Amino acid sequence: MSGDLIIFIVALAGAGLFAGFIGGLFGVGGGVVIVPALYYVFGALGVDEAVRMHAAIGTALSTIISTSWRSLATHTKAGAVDFAVLRAWGPWITLGAILGALLAGIADTQALLIVFGGGLLLVALQMGFGNPNWRVAQELPTGAPRALIAGAIGALSAMMGIGGGAFGVTLMTLCGRAIHQAVATASGFGAAIALPATLGYMITGWSAQGLPPWSLGYVNLPGFVLLAALTARTAPIGARLAHRLPQAALKRAFALMLALLALNMLRGVFF
């Protein structure tokens, strides 16, 4: 086994274990960890810069298929999921995810780095400074506002390679939902995003050149298999702890890490 392959497997394993745990604990997609990890690992292995970010995002989304369903099942057993919200918001989120995958297919690497870095900064600010007691409304939006907001969540999440949990938790808590219910229900947003977006990345990247070995479009199969297996193992652990641990200090520390990570990726674009 070559040294590059060993590094690839070890890096994927570490990212997968951590990402699944984070996804379950904080209700954010493990993509916030997996995308940067894959981007830098692919770079170390010499993957073409023109497709490196696309492959990192597409592969990260493929792993969220299993993570989101495992996390949703765990939260369902705890009785915290509002399925009425998922039924009303899910179709619009899915449509947005499809649109986001198509847009990512025609975007260049610089654009995707800006979207990911900027979006990650928003996630970090929400985690670090957001207050679950803040309210802007007593109920979630309905009608056209719901369609627009849900579609935007799906599109932005698909272009970042995340499950939409961070945006969903923020939205629901601002609209009067308890934090535990928001985290639990937002885990279902990933289920509405991951599969259609993954298929979109496969299709748009089908004829791309310079991809990592054993890729279907922008989805790397070894990365999918290893990361999906490991994130699925640790997501339920994080989800169970989410109902037991005081999260304020942990969230601020993790938010700082995300902010530094986002700034480092944006540095490569602007400097």
N, C-alpha and C positions, 0 to 999 in steps of 0.2 A: 504494500500500500504506500503510495507516494506521500511525501510530507504535505503537499498542498491538499490532498484528499483528507488526510488526518485533521488538518486545521479546519477544513470545511465542515467535517462531521462534528468536531468538538464545538465549534462556534454555533452551529445549528442546534446542537443538543442543549447548550447553555441558554441560548435565546428561547428555545421552545419551552423549556421548563419554567423559565422566568415569565415568559409572556402569558402562558396559560394561567399561572397563579395571579398575575396582575389583572388579567381580564376578568377573572372571577371575583377578585377582592374589591376592585374599584369600579367595575362595570364599564371599563374602557376596553376597546379591542386590543388584543395582543399585538396588533400591527404597529402600535407606537414603539414597540421594542423590536419586533421582527423586521420591519422595513429597513431601519438604519443598519441593523446587524447584517442583513442580506446585502445591502448596498455596499458596505465596506468589505464583506467577504468576497462578493463577486468582483470588486475592484482588485483585491489582493490576488485573485485567481486570473486576472487579465481579461475579464469580460468587457466587451466594447462599451465605452461610456454612453454611446447613443441609445443603448437598450438596457443598461444596468438598472436604472431606477424603475423602468417599466417591469422588468423581471422581478425586482424586489417586491414591488407593490402587488403584482399579479400572484406571486407565490404566497405572499402574506395573506391575501384574501382567501386563497384556497384553504389555508389552515384554519381560518375563522369558521368555515363550514362546520367542522366538528366541534370546535371550542364553544361556539355560540349555542349549539344544541345541547351540549353537555351542561353548560352553565344555566341555560334556560330550564332544563329538566330539574336541576338541583334547586333552583329558586322556586320552581313550581311545587316541589315537595314541601317547601317551607311555607307555601300558601301566600306568597308575596306578589305574584304576577297578575297584572290586570289584563286579561285577554281581550276585553272589549277595546282597549287602546290598541293592542296589536292588530286586531281585525280591522279597525278603522284606519290606522296609519300604515300598516304593512304594505298594501298594494302601491301606495304613493311612494313609499321608501324604495320599493323594488324598482319602480319605473325610474326614479332618480338614479339608482345604482346602475341601471343599464345605460342611461345617458352619460353618467360619469365615466364608465368604462370605455364608451365610444369616444368621448372627448380625450381621455388619456391616450387612446390609441393614436390620435393625430397630434398630440402635444409632444414637444421635445423634452429632453431631460431637464433643461433649465427651468421650464415651466412647471414640471412636476416637483422639482426640488423646492420651488417657491411655494407651491400649493401645500406640500407636505410640511415644510418648515413653518410657514405662516399658520397653518391649521394646528400644528403641534404647539406653537406658542399660545394659541387660544385655549387649547386643552390645558396647558400648564397654568395659565392664569386662572382658569375656572377651578382647577384643583387646588391651587395655592391660596386663592383669595375668595372664591365663591362661598357663599353662606347658604346652607340649605333652608334657612328661615326666610330668605328674601322671597318676595312675591310680586309679580306684576299682573297676575290674574288669578281668579278663583277656579277656573276650569281651562282645560286644554282647548286650543282653537278648533273650530269646525269649518266645514265648507271650503271655500277657495283658500283661505289662509292655511288651513290644515294641509291641503294638497301642495301648496307652495313650500311650506316649511318642511314637510315630510320629504318632498322631492329634493330639496336642497340638502337635507341631511344625508339622503341616499347618494346623491351625486358627489358631494364633498368627501364622504366616507370612502366611496369607491375610488376616487382620485388620490386619496391618502393611503389606502390599504388598511383601513381600520373598520371596526364593526359598528360604529355609530353610537356606541354606548355613552361616550362622554357628552356628545351633543344631546342625546336623548335624556340623560340624567339631568342636565342643566335645564332643559326645556320643561320637564315634568315637575321639578322642584320649584321653578319659578311660577308654575301654574297650580301650585297648591298641593302637590303630591308629596307624601312622606318620602324621605331619602331612601329607606330600604325598599319601598315599593318601586321607586323610580329606578334604582339600580337593577332590581329584579326584572322589571318590565323592559328596560332598555337592553337587557341581554338578548331579548327577542328581536331587536332591531338588526343585530348581526346576522340572524337567520334569514332575514328578509333581504339583506345586502349581499352576503358572501357568495352564494351560489350563482345568481345571475351576473354579478360583477366578474366572478372568476371565468365564467363562460365567455363573457365579453372580452376579457384579456386574452383568452386562448384564441379567439377568432381574430381580433385585431392584430395580434402578433404572430399569426400563423406563418407568414412569409418573411418575417424579420430575420436579419442576418446578425451573426456575432453573439447569439444567445448562449447561456451555459449549456453544457452537454445534457442530453436527456430532458429537453424542454418541449412542452406542447404550447406553442405560442409563447406568451409571456409567463407561463407557469412552469416552474422547474419541478419535475417529478420527484427527484430525490429529496429536494427541500420540502415538498408537500408531504411526502410519506413520513419523513422523520419528524418534522415540526408538528404535523397533525397528531401523530401518536403521542408526542410528549406534551403538547398543550392540552390535549384531551385528558391526560392523566392528572394534571395539576389544576385545571380550571375548577373542578368541584371543590378542591381544597380551599382555594381562594374564596369561592362563593359561600362556603360554610362559615369561614372566618369573618366574612363581611357582616354577618348577623351577630357577631360576638365581640369584635374588637372596636375600641374607640379609634377612629381613623384620622382625626384632625392632624396630629403630628406626622403620621405616616404619609398622608396626602401632601403635606407641604414639602417634605423631603423629596418625595417622588416628583412633585411638580418642579422643583428646582433642577432635578436631573433632566427632566424632559425639556425644560427651557434651555439648558446648556446644550443639549443634544440638537435642538432645533436651530439654535444660533450657529452651531458648528456646521450644520448642513447648509444654512443660508450663507455662511462665510464663503463657501466654495462658489457661490453664484455671484456675489457682489464684490468679492475681494480676490 
